[in-house]
Amino acid sequence: MVETAELYKTPVNCTSLKVPTVNPSIWAPMSSIMRPQEIQFQRVLKLISAGITAFGRQVEGCGMTKVQKHMLALFCNSIFKINCMREIAIWPILHPRFAGLCRSSNVQAPGYLFGENLFK
């Protein structure tokens, strides 16, 4: 599936489909048990993003049916929910001083899982 997913890389203008990485300052103290789990989450998200991109290419310029719009919304919401699960799994390792800064919101910043300005 990885080879197939490579055919449907997320377009640069689709930032909400970009799979965010864990902020380097959070990645560093992560245990060797948590890192592989996080990498698996990222791999699943990349496959979902590739599927959405492939679907988008297929319907481009044709208009979407109601069912297709629902399908797209469900897959996009899956990306959001998985990113929330990633954050929840990482919260326990955060220093208590920073844990409050890393609460899931309705909008997730592209780039890093906990946003670009974590320590500002």
C-alpha positions in Angstrom: 0.0 0.0 0.0 2.9 2.4 0.6 3.8 2.2 -3.1 0.2 3.1 -4.1 0.0 5.9 -1.5 3.2 7.4 -3.0 1.2 7.9 -6.2 -1.2 10.3 -4.4 1.0 12.6 -2.3 -0.9 15.4 -0.6 -0.9 18.6 -2.7 0.9 21.5 -1.1 -2.2 23.6 -0.9 -4.0 20.9 1.2 -2.4 21.7 4.5 -5.2 20.0 6.5 -4.3 16.7 4.9 -0.6 17.0 5.8 0.3 14.6 8.6 1.8 16.7 11.4 5.0 15.4 13.1 5.6 15.5 16.8 7.4 18.7 17.9 11.1 18.0 18.3 11.1 19.2 21.9 8.4 16.6 22.7 9.8 13.8 20.5 13.2 13.9 22.3 11.9 12.7 25.7 9.5 10.2 24.2 10.2 6.6 25.3 11.3 3.9 22.9 7.9 2.3 23.5 5.9 5.4 22.5 7.9 6.3 19.4 7.0 3.2 17.3 3.3 3.7 18.2 3.5 7.4 17.1 5.2 6.3 13.8 2.4 3.8 13.2 -0.2 6.6 13.7 1.6 8.7 11.2 1.7 5.9 8.7 -2.0 5.3 9.0 -2.7 9.0 8.6 -0.5 9.1 5.4 -2.6 6.3 3.9 -5.8 8.0 4.7 -4.5 11.3 3.3 -3.4 9.5 0.1 -6.9 7.9 -0.2 -8.5 11.3 0.1 -6.2 12.7 -2.4 -6.9 9.9 -4.9 -10.6 10.3 -4.3 -10.3 14.1 -4.9 -8.4 13.5 -8.2 -11.2 11.1 -9.4 -14.0 13.6 -8.8 -12.2 16.7 -9.7 -14.3 18.9 -12.0 -17.2 16.4 -11.9 -19.0 17.6 -8.8 -19.7 15.3 -5.9 -22.8 13.5 -5.0 -24.2 13.9 -1.4 -22.8 10.4 -0.5 -19.4 11.3 -1.9 -19.4 14.6 0.2 -20.4 12.6 3.3 -17.6 10.0 2.6 -15.1 12.8 2.3 -16.2 14.5 5.5 -16.0 11.2 7.4 -12.5 10.5 6.2 -11.3 14.0 7.0 -12.9 13.8 10.4 -11.0 10.5 10.9 -7.7 12.4 10.4 -8.7 15.0 13.0 -9.8 12.3 15.5 -6.6 10.3 15.1 -4.5 13.4 15.6 -6.5 14.0 18.8 -5.7 10.5 19.9 -2.0 11.1 19.2 -2.1 14.2 21.4 -3.9 12.3 24.2 -1.3 9.5 24.1 1.6 12.0 24.4 0.1 14.2 27.2 1.3 12.0 30.1 5.0 12.5 29.1 4.8 16.3 29.0 6.1 18.4 31.8 3.1 19.5 33.8 4.0 23.1 33.1 3.4 22.6 29.3 0.6 20.0 29.4 -2.1 22.8 29.5 -0.7 24.3 26.3 -1.3 21.1 24.4 -5.0 20.6 24.5 -6.8 19.4 21.4 -8.8 22.2 19.7 -11.2 22.3 16.8 -8.4 23.5 14.6 -5.1 21.7 14.3 -2.1 23.5 12.9 -0.2 21.9 10.1 3.4 21.0 10.6 3.7 20.0 14.2 1.2 18.0 16.2 1.1 20.5 19.0 1.3 23.6 16.8 4.1 25.7 15.6 4.4 28.0 18.6 4.4 25.5 21.5 6.8 27.4 23.7 5.9 31.0 22.9 
